[in-house]
Amino acid sequence: MSTLNIINTIISVPPNYQTTRYVSSDGNRVVATVCEEDGSCEDTTLIKYNGDDADKRAEKSARNIQSAADSRLLFTGDIRFKPWRGKVIVDNWTPFNAVTLINLGPENLSFAEKQAKVMEFIQNLWVSGVMPNSKEAAQREVERLQDELGISVEEVDGSDPEIKTPWVIQTKFRDPKIASWKDLANLYFALEEYGLARLFGQRVIDYKGVVTHDRPIYYDETVFLITDVARVQGIKAWSETFFNEAIKWLVDNENNLQELEDGYHTRYQYEMLKTCVLSRQLFPEAILTYENEAGVVETVCDEADLETYTYNATFGYNQDTPTFDDNFLATRSHLELANYYMSWGNFDAAEREYDQTLDLIALIDSSQAVLGGDAQETWDKYEMYMHPHDRWLGAAWNRLGLNSYFLRGEIIRTLRGDFRLFYLSKQFRPDFFLVFQARAHQGKAKIERSKAGAEDDLAKRESHLGQAEARLKEAHSLVSEIKTNKYWAFFTPGMYEERHTYYSVTVDYAEVLFALYSQGNPEYSTELPRVKEMAEEVVKCVSEDPLDITHLRAKFLLGDIALTEGNSAEAVEIYNVILASITEEEAKLEVGRELPPYYQQLKEKCEMRLAVL
C-alpha cells in the first residue's frame, strides 16, 4: 500500500483509549487504516474507483479526506452529494470552503448507480472508524463546553466528583448558561459517567434564579434525563433499586406540575410506563413501590397501572387536536405496552397495541383513513380520536361522524400547510413515523414466530412463519426507506433509534428467511445468499459493541449458514467466539445474578451446536 505524506490524526477519547487513523490510496482504492493503542491495525476500503484515471482520483480522494479529518471539517461540516457532478463534498456553508471527498464524475454511471456507490462510501466511512463514534464526539463536546464555561471536574476524597468553578463566575453571574449544564449532563450520560451526569443535571434542577416560572427552564427535561440515567444504571448493575429510584423521581416531580401542564403530564406518564415495562421485563418478581406523603406505600407497576399510564399518555392529556398534540409519545406508548404484553405471552393484547400504533400512523398520514372499509368497524377503530362534535354526529350515524372528522382534519391540514411553522412540525410528518410502523410490523411478526415455535404441525408452523416473513418484509422495506432517504445522517449518533431498528429488523428478517429455507420450502430455495448478505451487513455495521445482542444473533446466524454449507470448522470458530464473549460478561455478574434471558438462550444454543459438532 502506498501511503501518502499525511499527518496521522490522533483523537483524544475517554481515558486509556487512543486511536491513530489515516487515509491512503492503494491503486484505485481509497483505504482507511485504524490502529489501536496495542498496535493492531485494520484496513477498510472506503471506495473503489473505475476508469483510466482511477488511481489519480483515489490518491486525490485520500488526500482530501485526510485533510478534512485533520481540519475537523469532516466531523463538523455537512457531507452532501452533488449528483450532476458526481461528487461528494463536505463544507460548512462558507465560501470556498468545500472539500471534494470522492469524484464519480468520469465514470459512466446512472444516477441510481452513483447513489448506491455513494451510500456504500458513507457506510464504509463510519464503519471504518475514521468518523468519531458517539463517545469520542461526546468527549470533544465536553471539553469544549467545560472550557467555554471555565470549569473543571475533580474527584473529592477519591470518590464523588465536584464541579470547580472560577470565583469570578460564581460571584458575578449565577449559572448564566443553564443550557450548557443540561448539555454536559447529556454528554456525560453518553460517556457512561453516570455520577457526573447526575451532578450536572442536579445543577440545573437546583438553580434558584427563576424569574418567570416556579421552576427553571429545562427542569423537566433534566428530570427525564436523570430518569434515563437511573434506568441504565439499573440495567448495568442488574438491580431493581435504580428503577425504584426512577419511579420516585418521576412521581415526586409530576406531583409538582401545575394543573394545565398537560404536555408535561403526558411525558411523565410515558416515562412511568417505560420505566415499569423495562423493570417488569428485567425483574419479573420485583414489586416497584412509591411511598406517598401520608407514608402509605403504593404499588405503581401493576398491569392496571400500565394501562392507566398508556391511556394518560395517549388520550388522557393528549387529545386536543386531530390525532394528538404529541403523536410521538402516543405511538411510543402503544409500542411500550405491546412490549410488556409480549414479554408475558399475552399475544392478543400485544397485537391490539401494535394495531393501534398502525391505525394512529395511518391517521397521521391522511384523514382519508377514516373513509375506508365498513363504517361500523372504522368507527370502532377511530372513535377514540374523534372530537366531541364528531362523536355527537356519529351517535346518530357512524358515516356522518367519520365524514365530519375527515372534513375537519383536511381543513386543519390545509391550514397547517399554509403556515411554515406547522408544516415543519415533525408531529404530523408521516416520514418521521416510518420507524414506529416498522417496529409495529416487527412486533406482529414476533407474535407469529412465537406461535410457529409452539406449533407441532409442520404446515401450521410454516403458515405462521410465512405471515411473519410478510410482516418483516414490510418492516424491512420501511427501515430501508429511512436508510436510503437519510443516508447522510443514518450513521450519526442522532439516528441511533432508526439505525438500531434497521439492524434489528434485518436480523429478524434474515432468521425467518433462513428458517423457511431450512424447511425446504421451494419458494425460498434461493434465499441463502441473501440471508448471508444480510447477516454479514449487521455483523460489519454493529461491530462497535461486540456484546450487542443484534450483533451476536447475526454472528450466530452466520455460524448456522456455515454449517448448512458444510463449513463445520468455520461454524465452530463462530460459536466459540460468541460463547467466549457471553462467558466473559457472565463472569462480571454479581453472585446470585443471572444472564439476561436473550444472552442465556444464545449461550445454550451455542453449547448445543458445539456439543453436536
N, C-alpha and C positions, 0 to 999 in steps of 0.2 A: 504494500500500500504506500502510495506517495503522499506523505503528509506535507501540507502547506506550511509556510513560515508564519505561524499564527501563535497568539498568546493563549495559553490554556486558561480556561475560566474556572476559578476556584470560588465555590459558592458556600458561604457560611450558613450552616443549618443548625439544628439542635445539638447540644453538647455531644462530644465524642463521635461526630459524624461529619465527614468531609468528602466531597466528591470532585474529581477532576473530569472535565468534559471538553471535548474538542471535536470539530467537524473537519473532514478532509475529503479528498476525491481519490477514487481508485478506478481509473479508466473512465467509463461512462456512468459510474455510480457515485452518489453523494453519501458518505458514510459518517455516522455519529459514533464516537467512541466514549464510553463512560467507564472510568476507573474508580473503584472503591479504595478506601484507605489501606486495605490489606494487600493492595497491588493487583487484584483481579480486575480485568477489563473485559468489556463486552461491546461488540460492534453491531450496529443496526443500519441497514440500508434505508436511507430516507427516500431516495428516488433513483430510478434508473432511466437515463435518457436514451433515445434512439436517434439515428441520423448521422450524417457525416461529421457534424461539429459537436457530437455528444460529449466528447472528452473535455472540450473547452467550456461548454456550458456547465458540466459537472464541477469543473475547477472553479469557475466563477461563482456558482451557487454556494459551494463550500466556503469560499472566502466571504461572501456576503452574509451567510447565515452566522458564521463565527463573529463577523464584525457586528452584526445586530445583537448577538448574545453579549459580546464584550461591552457594548454601549447600553445594554439592558433594554434596548428598543424592542427586541424580540419578545420580552416578557411583559412590557408595559404598553406597547403600541397595539394598533389594530391590524390584524392579518386579513387581507382581502384578496379576492380572486378577480382579475380583470379578463373575462373570457375572450373579448375581442382581440386582446393582445396575447392571450395565453400565458399571462404572468400572474404569479402570486407575490404580492408586495406586503410590506409591513411599514406603517408610518404612524405618526401621532397627529396627523392633520395639520402640520405646519409646512410652509412652502419648502420645497427642495430637500425634504427630509426622508422621502420614501426610499426603501431598500428592496430591490428585487430578490426574492428568495429562490424562486425557480422560474424557468422560462421554457414553456412548451410551444411557443410560437412557431419555431421552424418545423415542428412535427406535424404531419398530415393527419390530424385527429378531429373527430366530430366534437361538438360541444359536450355530449354525454360522455365520450371517452376522456376528454380533458377533465371534466368534473370528477370522474371516477379516479383518475390519476392524482388529482389534487386532494381528494378525500383520503386517499391512501397515504399521501405525503403528510397531511395533517396528523393522521393517526400515528404514523411512524415517528413523527416529531415528538409527540407526547409519550409514546410507549418507550422510546429510546432512552429517556431520562435526560434529554437535553433541556426540556422545559422543566421549571421548578415544580415539584409536587406541592400538595396543599400545605404540608408542614414547612417547607422551605419558603413558600410565599408568605405564610403567616409569620415566620421568624423575621423576615425582612421588614414586614409592615410593623411588627412590634418594635423593632429597633428604630424605625422612622418616627413612630408616634411618641415613644419614650424620649427620643432626642428632641422632638418638637415641643413636648411638654416640659422638658428639663427635669425628668425624674429618673430614678433608678430603682431596681427591686433588689432588696437584700434579705438574707436569712437572719432571723432573730433567734439566738440560742440554738442555732443549728437546725431549726425546725420550721417555725411559722414564718412565712415571708412578710416583709414590711415594705411599704412604699416610702421612698425617701424623696421629699420634695424640697427644692431650694427655698430658703426663708423668704425671699422677695416674692415668690409666687404665693406662699401661704398668707402673707400679710397684706399684699396689695390687691389680690384677687381671691375669689373663692371658687375653685374649680371652674375656670372660665370656659373650658371646653369639655362639658359633661359628656358630649357625644363621643369624645375620644376615650373616656373611661369605659363606656359601653363597648366600643370597638376593641379595646385592649382585652376586655373580658372575653369577647367572642374569639379573638385571636389566640389567647392562652388556652381556651377550650379546644381549639383546633390543634394546638400543640400538646394536648393532653396534660397540661399543667393546671390541674383542677383547683388546687389551692389558690393559685394566682387568679384564675378565672373568677372564683368566688370573691376574692379580695377586691378586685376592680369592680365587680358587679355590686358589691356592698357599698362601694364608694358612691355609686350612682344612687342607690336606694337611700343612703343616709344623708344625701345632700339637703341642706336646710334653706338654701337661698331661693325659696319658691315665692314668686310674686303673685301670679295669677291663678294658681291651682293649689289643691290641697296636697299634691304630691309632685315630685319633679318630673320633668319630661323624660321619656324613656324608662320610667319606673316599671311599668307593667311588662314592657319588652325585656327588661332585665330580670324580672321575676321569672318569665318563661325561660330565659337563658339559664338561670341558676337551677330551675327545674330540670332542664335538659342535662346539666352537669350532674345533678344527683342521680338521674336515671342511668346515665352512662357509668357513673361510679358503682351503682348497684350491679350493673352487668359485669363490669371489670372485677369487682370484689366478690361477685356472686352472692350478694347479701340483700335481703329484703328491707333491711334497716334504712337504706338510702331511699327506697320507694316510699316508706312511711314518712320520711323527712320531706320528700317531694309533695306528698299529699297535704301535709300540714302547711307547707309553704304556699300551696295553691289556695287552700280553703281560707286561711287567715287573710290572704291578700284579696281574694274575691269578696270576702265579707266587708272589706273597706271601700268597695266600689259604691258610687252614688247610684241612685235608683235608675236613671235613664242611660247609663253607660252600657247599652245593650251590646255594642261591638266587643267590648272587653269581657262582658259576661259570656258571650258566645265563645270567645277564645279560651277563657278559664275552664268552661265546661268541656271543651275539646281536649284541653291538656289533662284534665282529670280522667277523661275517657282513655286517652293514650297511656297515661301512667298506670291505670288499673289493668288495662288489657295486657300491657307488657309484663306487669308483675304477676298476673294470673297465669300467663304463658310460661314464665320462668320459674315461678314458685307456686304451683297449684295448691299446695296445702297451707300457704301463708294467708293470714287474715289481716288486711290493712285496716287500720282504725284511725279515728280522729277524736280527740278529747275536746269538747266544746267548753265555752266559758263557764258553764254550770258544773263542769267536772264530769259530765256524762260521756262515756266512751261509746262512739258510734262506729259501726262498720260502714265502709264507704265504697266497697268494690264488689258488692253482690251483683248478680245478673240484673236485678231490677234497677240498681244504681246506674249500671252501664247504659241501660235503655233510656233512663232519665237524662243522663248526660248527652246521649245521642240526640234525643228529642230537643233538648235545650240548645244544642249546637247547630241544629238544623231548623226547626220550626219555632221553638220557644222564644228566642231572641232575634230571629233571623229572617222574618218573612214580611218585611215592609215594602218590597218591590217584587215585580215579576221575577220568577226564580228567587234568588236570595240576595241579601246585602253582601254576604261573603260565601260565594259558591265554592271556593276552595276548601273552607272549613267544613261545609256541608258534605262535599264528596269525600273528603278525608275521614269524616266521622262515620259515614256509612261503611267505608272500607275497613276502618279500625274495628267496628263492631262485627263485621263479617269475619275478620281475622280471629276474633275471640271465639265466635261460634265454630269456626273451622278447627281451632285447637281443641275444642271439646267434642268434636264429632257431630255437631248439630248442623248437618248439611242443608236442611230445608231453610233454617233461619239464616244461614250464611248466604245461600243463594238469593233469598229475599233482599238482603242488603246489597249484594252485587247488582241485582236487577234495579234496585232503586238508584244506585250510582249511575247505571247506564241510562235510565229514564231521565234523571235530572240533567245529565250531559246532553241528551237529545233535546231537551227543552232549552238549554243554553244555546245550542246550535241553531235552533229555529223554533218559533212559536207554532209552526205547522205540525209539530209533533203531536199536538192535541187533536188534530183533524182526522188522523188516520184510524182505521180499524173500527171495531164495534164500539158504538157510543158509550154503552154501559161500562165495558172493560176500560176504555180510555178514561172515562170519568172516575172510576175507582182508582186508577193509577195516578191521576193528576189532580184530584180534588184538593189534596193537601196543599198544593202550591197556589190555589186559587185565591183571588181577592174576595172578601165577603159579598161584593156585588155579583161576582160571577157565581158564587155558591147559591145566592138567592135566586138567580135566573135558572141555574142548573137544577134546583129543587123542583122546579116545575117541569123542566125538560132538559135532560142531560146535554143534548146537542146545542141548545141555546146558550147554556153556561160555557161550554167549550168554545163556541164561536165568539162569545163576548171576551173570553180570555185571549183568544187569538188576535182579535182586532186591537185590544188594548196593548197587548205585548208588541205587536208590529208598530203601533204608533210610537210607543216608548223607544223601540229600537231605531226608528227613523229619526226621532229627536236626538237620541244618543249619537247617531252617526253624524248629525249636523254640528255637534259640539265636540271639538277635538279632544277635550279632557275626558269625556265619557267614551269616545271612540277608542282611545288608547288604554282604557281600563282593561286589565287582564281578566277581570271578573266575568266579562261577557265575550271573551275571545275564545272560540272553540279550540283553536290550536294549542292553547295552554292547558287543555284538559285531555289531550291525547294520552298522556302518561297515566291518568286515572282510568280512562277507558281500557287501556292495556292491562292495568292491574286487575280490573273487574273481570275481564275475559280470562286472565291468567288464574284468578281465583275460581271461576266456574270450571276451568279445566282441571284444577286440583281436585275439585269435588268428583269429577268424572274419573280421574286417575285413582282416587281413593276407592271409589265403587268398583273399578276394574280390579284393584288389588284384592278386594274381598270376594270377588266372583270366581266360583269354581267352573262354571260353564264357559268354555272357550269362546263360543260365539258371542255370548253376552259381554264377556271381558273385552273382546275385540271391538264390540259396538261402543262400549264406554271409552276405550282408547281412541276410537275414530272421532267421537264427539269432542274429546279433549284435544285431539290434533286440530280439529276445525277451529276451536276457540283459540288455541295457541298460534295458529296460522294468522288469525285476525290480530291477536296481540302483537305478534312479531311484525306484522305489516305496519301497525301503528307506531311502534317504537323505532322501526327502521325509517319511517317518515320523519320522526323527530331528528334522528341522526343525520339524515340526508339534508333536511331543510336548515339545520342549525349546526352543520359540521364544523364551522369555525370555532364555535363555543362548546361543542359537545364534550371535549376532554378537559374543560376548565373546572375548577372547584365549584363554580356556581351551578353547574348542571349535574351535580352528584346524583340526585334522585333519578333523573332521567337516564343517566348512564348506568346506574345500578339496576334499574328496572329493565333496561335493554339487555344486559348480560344475564340477568335472572330469567327473563322470558326466553332468551336464546338457549340457555341450558335446558329449561323445561321442554322447549320445542324439540331440541335435539334428542333428549331422553325418550320422548314419546315416539318420535320417528324411528329411533333405534329399536324400541320395544315392538313396534309394528313390523319392522324389517325382520326382527329375530323370530317373530311368529310365522314367518314365511308368507306373509300377505303379498300377493303378486303386485299389488298396486304400489308397494313400497320397496320392491326388489332392487331398484337402482338408487336408493336414497343414502347408502352407506358413505360414499364420498362427500356428500353434502353434510351429513351428520358430523363427519370427521372435521370438515372445514369449520363448522360452527363451534365445535368444542375447542379446536385449536385457536380460534379467534378469542374465545373467552380466556383461555389459559395465557395467551400472549398479552391481552389487554388488562387483565385483572391480576397482574403479577406483583403489584406493589406490596400487597399483603398476602403472603403465601398461605395464611390460615383463613382467608376469606372463604366462606362455605361455597360460594359460587365457583371460585377458582378450583377448589378441591373436587367439587362434583364434576366439573368439566374434565379435570385430570383423570378422575375415576372412569368417566365415560371413554376417554382415550385408551385407558387400560383394557376395558371391555372390548373396544374395537380391535385393539392389537390382538387380543385373544381370539376374536372372531376370524381375524385374518391369518391366524396361525403363528403369530409372533409372541410366543409364550414368554421368552426371555425379556422382551420389552414390557410386556404386561406385568411381570413380576417386579421389574425395576420401578414401574409407576406405582404399583400398590405399596411397595416398601417406602417410597418417598412420602406418600400420603400418610401411611401409618407412623412414620418417624415424626412428621410434623404434628400429628394429633397427640402422639405419646409424649412429645416434648411439652406440649401445652398442658397435658393432663398432670405432668409432674409438678407443675406450678400451682395446682389447686391446693387449697387448704384441706387438712384432714377432715374427712366426712363429706366433702363436696364431690359431686359427680360431674362428668362432662355434660354439656347441653345435649339434648336428645339427638339433634341432627349430626353432631360430631360422633356420638356414641354409635349411631346407626351406620355411619360411614366406616368407622373403625371396624365394626363387626363384619361388614361386607368385605372389607379388605382382608381380614383374617380368614374368612371363609374361602375367598378366592385363593389365597396363598396356601391354605391347608390342602385344597384340591390339587393345586399345581405341584 
